[in-house]
Amino acid sequence: MDKKDLIKRAINSEMLAVSELHKSVDDDYVRALDILKACDGKVIFSGVGKSGHIGKKLAATFASTGTPAFFLHSDEGLHGDLGMVNHDDVVVLITNSGETSEVKNMLPSLERIGCKKILISSKKTSTVGNACDAVLAYSYSSEADHLNLAPTVSSLLSLVIGDALAVTLSEMRGFKKENFLLYHPGGSLGSQLEDELKEA
């Protein structure tokens, strides 16, 4: 197999997984949306490793589309940063297995804080999932790498789920271009929006 074919194979594996993702959307997805929309505090994403990187991106997307959000590294949470979480917040935990030790170890504190919890995972039933108010599960046949080890497909599916929640919430709240410009005044996108609104 030549290099182009290897690249295409990796892309195809991710495309296939995303194309099948809509089949995973169940009542828990609706429940998660309701929880997020009713949140009186902030939406806090948490994870470690590649899941943590996805959480950082999703927090940024939520914030820029009208839902106050930030990222809390699960390991740092265990060393004092759980003080950033309060009763009115919603914590979105990201762990492919639902058994990541750093995420599991936050659960007792999150329970005592009393916040709502949502899990994004490949496992519908897990230690973390059993402690959450909604589980957004996805499925896939393998990761994109030849060893089926590197978080590639799984990370992408977590990202797609989070993006879908963010844009759905934004639409439900009537988020407009004026609001987007308020939070995103910089860069070419900010300039483009400013020009559009001046012309309107």
N, C-alpha and C positions, 0 to 999 in steps of 0.2 A: 504494500500500500504506500503510495507516494505521500509527500508532505501535504499537498492540497487535500487529498482524500482524508488524511488524518484530521485536518482542521474541520473539514465538512462533517466528518463523523461526530466530532465533539459538538459542533453547532446543532446538528440534527438531533442528538440525544437531548439537548436542552429544549429545542423547539418542540419535540414530541411531548416532553413532560409538561410544558406550559400549555400545549394544545389540549391536554387531557385534564388540566387543573380544574376547569369549571365543573367537572363531575364531582369534585370534593365539596362543593358549596352546599351546606346543609343548614339546619336551623341554628346551629351554633354560630354560624357566620352572621345571621340576623341578630342573634342575641348579643354578639360582640358589638355590632353596630349600635344597638340600643344602649348598651353600657357606655360606649364611647361618647355617644351623643348626649347622654345624661350626665357626663362627668362635669363636676363643678370645680375640679382642680386641674391638674395637668396629666397628660398621658406620658408615662415613663417607660421607655423601652430598655430591656436588659438582656444580656447574654454575654458569652465569652467566645474567644476565637473568631471564626468567620461569622458566626451568628451575631457576635458583638458588632462587627463591622456593618452588617446588614441593619442592626438596630440603630446605629448612628445615622445611617442614611435615612431610615424611615422616620426617625425623630425630626430630622431636618425637613423632610417632605411634609409631615404633619404640620409642623410649625409654619411653613411657608404657605400652606393652603388653609389656614384659619383655625387649626387645633393646637393650642399651646402644648409643647412636648419637649422632652429632653432625654438624653441617654444616660443610663447608670450602668457602669460595668459591674457585673455580678460579683466579681472578686473584691472590688473596691466597696461594694455594698456591704460585704461581710466585715469590713474594717472601718465602719463608721458612716459611710455614705448613705446608708439606709435612713439616716436622719433627714435626707432630702424628701422622703416619701411621707405623705400624710393621708388621713382617712378619706379625703375627697378625691384622691388621685386614682388613676387606673394604671396598673402595671402590666405591660405586655412582655411576657417572657418568651424568648426564642431559644429553642433547643431541639435539634433534630431528633434526638433519642427520647427526650422527655425525662432523662435520667442524669443530666449533667450535674455533677456534685455541687459546684458553686451556686447553680440556680436552685437546686433542692435545698441547700443549706440556708437560703434566704426565706424559705416558706414560713418557718415559725414566726419570724419577725413580721413578715407581711401579714400573717394572720392576726397578730396582736395589734398591728397598726389599723387593720380593718378595711384596707383598700380592696377594690375589685381587682381580679386577676384574669388575664387572658393568655392563653398559650398558643404559639405557632409551632407546630411540630409534625413529624411524620407519623407519630403514634397517637391514635385517638385515646388510648388508655395508657397511662404511665403514672409514676409517682407525682410528677409536677402537674400533669393533666387532672389527676383526681383531686387536686387542691384548688383548681381554677374554676372560674364561673363560666368560661367558654373555652373550647378547644378547637382551634382552626387547624384541622389535619389535612395533610397532602400526601400523595403517594407517588412513587416513581420506581422504575425498575433498576436503575443503577446511576451512579455518578458518571460524569463525562470522561474521567480519566481511565486509562487502561487497567489501573489497579482497583478501581471502584472504591477509592478511599478519600480522595480530595473533595472537600465540600464545594461542589460546583452546581450540580442540578438542585440539590437540597437548598443551598443558599439562594439560588435564583428563585425557587418557588416561594421561599419565605419573603423575598423582596417583592414579588408579584402580588402576593396576598396583602402585604402591608400597603403597597401602592394602591391597590383596589379599595381598601378600607379608607385610605386618606382621601382619594378623589370622590368616593361615594359620600363620605361625611361632608366634604366641601360643597357638593351639590345639594345635599339635604339642608344645609345651613344657608343656602342662597349666597354663597361666596362669589363675589364679583371681581372684575378686573381691577376696580379701584382698590379693593381690599388686597389683592395680590401685589399691586404696586406699592402699597403701604409697607408691606413686609419684604418686598424685593425691589427696592428702588435702583439698585446698582446693576452694572453690566449691560450687555446689549439687550437682554430681555427687558430690563427696567426701562431703558431708553425707548425701545419699541412700544411698550405699553404706554409710556408717557405721551409719545407722539400720537398713538391711536386715540387716547382719551381727549387730547387737545382737539383732534379733528372731529370727534363725535359731537 
